[in-house]
Every structure is written in structure tokens, then in C-alpha cells.
Amino acid sequence: MKPKERVCLRKLIKWLPIEPNMNKLSVCMIVKNEEQHLKQCLESIKNLADEIVIVDTGSTDKTKDIAKEYTSKIYDFVWNNDFAEARNFSLSKASGDWILYLDADESISEKDCNEIREILKKPEADAYYFTFRTYTNDSGKANWFSSKEDFYEESKNSNGFWISQVLRLFKKGYLFEGKIHETPLNSIKEKKGIVFDTDIVIHHYGELKDALYQKTKQKNYESLLKLRLSEPHPGKTDHYIMFELASELIKQEKIDEAIIYLEKAIQIYKDLPYLITLGGLYLKKKEYAKAEKILTDASQISPQNEDVLINLGVLYSETKEYNKSIRKFEKAMDINKNSADANYNLGLVYIKMGKLNKSKTYLERAIELNPSYKGRIKSLPK
């Protein structure tokens, strides 16, 4: 290349427009009295976030002092029992192209932080679902997984966890709706945004907090949801708020009241989670005819649903329809061979039938999958 040509090339490079970084990430949080967990949360995302926005709703402990170690963008918000308004206030202070919202008792592993950085580069999606792991020592919960052989270091401080899906990452421009159990999903749907699934995990430690904290939180949620039903509430439908309220009542063992709200919800809309929950409650109350009707409706919506099959299997076991019960549990295991619940309950059916050798096989498998079952089985069949 001639010297003159090199000079022209340098001039060309000098005037080329610099493409803006459209992947700036703002981590937005609302907090109150979170000195126990906040540092762990902020440490986990400090190298991921381009900025951290923290909205404090009235802390009286060292929460704000801890926050100052990681960000200067700390704002006060007078609490008004509206989670969506507080979340949207945090969004108004964010300058990023993407929003990741977290609570103080959550964290993200380094591996998944790297994965988040990669998916921000993809232009197709407007939002992403993450896997939400709630750590708990209550191994009796549905869909509980043991931490014993788990590869995440974050899981080592509890016996196990249960999982759900949550939408936590989205492009700026969407807003939260819902005074409680707030979500940007309705805003994304209204604007025809595209939502993708991921295997990225949020680690949630809230259920490991003390029992008094949990009880107070549940009572507050119950009050807020009842208040919301009495007011105009754009975004979430009445039936979904009733389902959320029933879920909070179940945590407090207010079964009869939860059933009332679930029945009302189903009169408006027969959604699968509503039916599964209501069927399970009737089963718990041993109202078998009502449970069978509700769970049969659920099975027509989703014939391959593991929870529906297991609940029907338990129902038929308790009504001594053992062959029908066996078929339901076997079908559940066809769907999920690692279902501890299906193995355990099938083992119990074979005990009732006097088939002890068969029973032992399934009970041993249940214990292998979920060691807590060992405490429920006083002795394995000989």
C-alpha cells in the first residue's frame, strides 16, 4: 500500500461514526431494612451492572450504608403500599437500555452474569424469563429438589429448593403493573414485545428468613390483595388477583377462605393453576367428589400435567381405586422419571395392596430422589 493511501485510510477511520452501545444494563431494586442480604446481592451483580439504582422505602438499619459501597444512585420513596409505583420510580432513575430487577434477598452466579451479557447482544427479544430458585429447608414442598448434588455454590446453605419462572430482564420502555406481585408482563404484551425463555437462575433466599418475618410478610400481602380487589386495577384481572390472594391464604393455612377465592376465580376463568390448586385443597379436606371434578377439568386442559396426575393418583388411592391410582402415578413417571412424589405415592399404593416387594422398589427410589421421604417412612417393607 502506498503512503498516500495509508493517510487517506487514517482520515476515513477518524470520521467513521462510532456505534453506540445499546446494551447498557441498569439493575433496579427497591429495598427496606435488608442489611442481612443486600451485600451478597450487590456483590453478585457488581461486575454485570453498568449502573445500580436503589430505591429505599424507609430503612432504619444499615441498608443504605451498604448500598453506598456500590452505587451513588440511591433514592428515597415514601411507601404507599404500591409495589408497581415503587418499581416504576426506580425505572425513572435508570439510564440503561435494559432493566434487570432484583430483590435484596436474591443473587446471580458469575456464570449466569456472563450469560446475561451475551443475551443482551441479541436483538430479537424484548424480555427474558429466568428460572427462580427459592431455597428452603422444607423438603415437603411440591417440586422440591435436593441441593446435595447441585453444581451451584449458592445452593449449599440450604437442603434444597423449589423452582418457578419469572420475568426479570427487559428493555427499557415498559412499566410495572400491580400493587403487589407486580410485573411488567402486561406492558410488554400490550406493546407486542417478544419474550424468550432462558436457563439463567436467580437464587432466592427469602424463605430462609425467620418465621416471624415470613408471617408478617404474608399478612401484609393478604391485606394488600384484598384492598386491590376493592379498587380499580388496570393490568391484572380480577380472577388472577383472587388466585394470588388464595395463594397467600394457603401459606397461612386459611384453607376454607382460599377455596372461596379460587371458586370465584374459576367462575370467571378456568385457568390450569387455579384448578390444580383448588383440586389439591379439596383433596386435603377429603372432599373427594369435588376434588375429582376439579382435577378432571384440569386434566382435560393439560392431560400430561404431572401435578394433576399425582393429585388424581392420591385421590384414587384414598378412595381405594388402586388400579386407577397406579395408572396415574405411572403416567406421571413417564413424564418425569425423577418424580419423588410419584414414586413415593406409588409405593404407598402397593403397601395398601399388600405387594411389599413392589412397594419397596418405589419407596427406595423416592428416598434417593428426596431424602426427606425417609422421615415419612418409619420402616421400609421387608
Buried (B, 14 or more C-beta within 10 A) or exposed (E): EEEEEEEEEEEEEEEEEEEEEEBBBBBBBBBBBBBBBBBBBBEBBBEBBBBBBBBBBEBEEBBBEBBEEBBEBBEEBEBEEBBBBBBBBBBEBBEBBBBBBBBBBBBBBEEBBEBBEEBBEEEEBBBBBBBBBBBBEEBEBEBBBBBEEBEBEBBEEBBBBBBEEBBBBBBBBBBBBBBBBBBBBBBBEEEEBEBEEBEBBBBBBBBBEEEEEBEEBBEEBBEBBBEBBEEEBEBBBBBBBBBBBBBBBBBBEBBEBBBBBBBBBBEEEBBBBBBBBBBBBBBBEEEBEBBBEBBBBBBEEBEEBBBBBBBBBBBBBBBEBBEBBBBBBEBBBEEBEEBBBBBBBBBBBBBEBEBBEBBBBBBBBBBBBBBBBBEBBEEBBE
